[in-house]
Amino acid sequence: MFKLAVRSLLRHPWRAILTIGSLCVAIFLLCVLRSLLTTMDAGVEAANRQRLWVQSAVSLFIDLPLPYQTKIAEVPGVRRVVKWQWFGGYYQDRSNFFAQFAVDPAPLFEMWPEAQIVEGSREEFLADRRACVIGQGLASDFGWKVGSTIPIIGTIFALPDESAWEFQVAAIYRATKPSIDDRTLFFHWDRLEKTVEDVLERTPSVGVYVLELDPGADAARTMASVDALFENGPQRVQTMTEAAFQRQFVTMLGNLPRLLGFIGGAVLIAVLLACVNTMLLQAREQLREIGVLKALGFSDGSSARLLLLQSLALCAAGGVAGIGLALLTEAPLANLLARNFPGYEVKAGTFAMAVVATLFVGFVSGAVPSRLASRLRPVEALRPH
């Protein structure tokens, strides 16, 4: 039966090839779009429950006073607090933009165990105020290594003579979870603070405070206590879990996740209609053959299965090709999308969804012609047209 189904499809090879190609492209796009959605959610899913983020209640872009750190550290349930200040510079050209943060260096790798040092050492980073730590992604993008000097042109913290801030690479880390990006540079808060005070003649402030909870501490109670501490100012704060903080950046994309979902659905519907049309043409051209088979004793069910097998074989070929293409392009797309969608990966769940979509299209495409074949009478099929 299967050989007969394949031979029937190969009777019109170009029709079969074009249908397989359209399904291949559709399944490939479904995998990519779904992977973009899972990548955006990866940081939320991998969030550490022991870390809370404190930002301004007005906006993430409003800094908090420096003395807040000491007061937050005194709240029951808080183990330690780290400053987290966005730097916003660029390397050589504005197109070479990546994340840079000024942080308290000592507790950085204790609070973020998912950032593992693979080259250099934590001690070298702590010993030199000019030192920085970079992720493997940055090291790969720009060819930096331990000992390299990185000049960063400041934007928010631009120096008066427009010269670059120079950082010495003391260590390179590997990100083991999507909760931290491997294309980030971390440097000493003390250096930023002193430069802001002495050179820029401004009062230093902090974008976000990150606190780590004591083991067994109640996160909800701690968040409420920190928020209540600054309820009357000078700057009200909003404390949230790391998952909620990460989700903010997904919501900043607006309706992009929904748009990606609509595009994926539209692609699937379009290819479904194309496959249904192909199978209706196949059934129409095989009416006489089906009539002969029934006259020879083939049952209605066998005739229906013949067309269903053709549909499944056609869609399986396109689905396998699409899944294979998504797998082959995973690494190149991950590099291409690294700045906007770090950690791009086609997960097993995405492949499972692609398989289900392929089978769905195959069964639906073959359902209508299969039903027509099962109800066809041999006399009608063999009647001259």
Stockholm file with secondary structure:
# STOCKHOLM 1.0

chainA/1-385         MFKLAVRSLLRHPWRAILTIGSLCVAIFLLCVLRSLLTTMDAGVEAANRQRLWVQSAVSLFIDLPLPYQTKIAEVPGVRRVVKWQWFGGYYQDRSNFFAQFAVDPAPLFEMWPEAQIVEGSREEFLADRRACVIGQGLASDFGWKVGSTIPIIGTIFALPDESAWEFQVAAIYRATKPSIDDRTLFFHWDRLEKTVEDVLERTPSVGVYVLELDPGADAARTMASVDALFENGPQRVQTMTEAAFQRQFVTMLGNLPRLLGFIGGAVLIAVLLACVNTMLLQAREQLREIGVLKALGFSDGSSARLLLLQSLALCAAGGVAGIGLALLTEAPLANLLARNFPGYEVKAGTFAMAVVATLFVGFVSGAVPSRLASRLRPVEALRPH
#=GR chainA/1-385 SS CHHHHHHHHTTSHHHHHHHHHHHHHHHHHHHHHHHHHHHHHHHHHTCCTTEEEEEESSCTTSCEETTHHHHHHTSTTEEEEEEEEECCCBSSSTTSBCEEEEECSTTHHHHCTTEEEEEECHHHHHHCTTEEEEEHHHHHHHTCCTTCEEEEBCSTTCCTTCCCEEEEEEEEEEESSTTSCSSEEEEEHHHHHHHHHHTSCCCCEESEEEEEECTTCCHHHHHHHHHHHTTTSSSCEEEEEHHHHHHHHHHTTTTHHHHHHHHHHHHHHHHHHHHHHHHHHHHHHTHHHHHHHHHTTCCHHHHHHHHHHHHHHHHHHHHHHHHHHHHHTHHHHHHHTTTTSTTCCCCHHHHHHHHHHHHHHHHHHHHHHHHHHHHCCHHHHHSCC
#=GC SS_cons         CHHHHHHHHTTSHHHHHHHHHHHHHHHHHHHHHHHHHHHHHHHHHTCCTTEEEEEESSCTTSCEETTHHHHHHTSTTEEEEEEEEECCCBSSSTTSBCEEEEECSTTHHHHCTTEEEEEECHHHHHHCTTEEEEEHHHHHHHTCCTTCEEEEBCSTTCCTTCCCEEEEEEEEEEESSTTSCSSEEEEEHHHHHHHHHHTSCCCCEESEEEEEECTTCCHHHHHHHHHHHTTTSSSCEEEEEHHHHHHHHHHTTTTHHHHHHHHHHHHHHHHHHHHHHHHHHHHHHTHHHHHHHHHTTCCHHHHHHHHHHHHHHHHHHHHHHHHHHHHHTHHHHHHHTTTTSTTCCCCHHHHHHHHHHHHHHHHHHHHHHHHHHHHCCHHHHHSCC
//
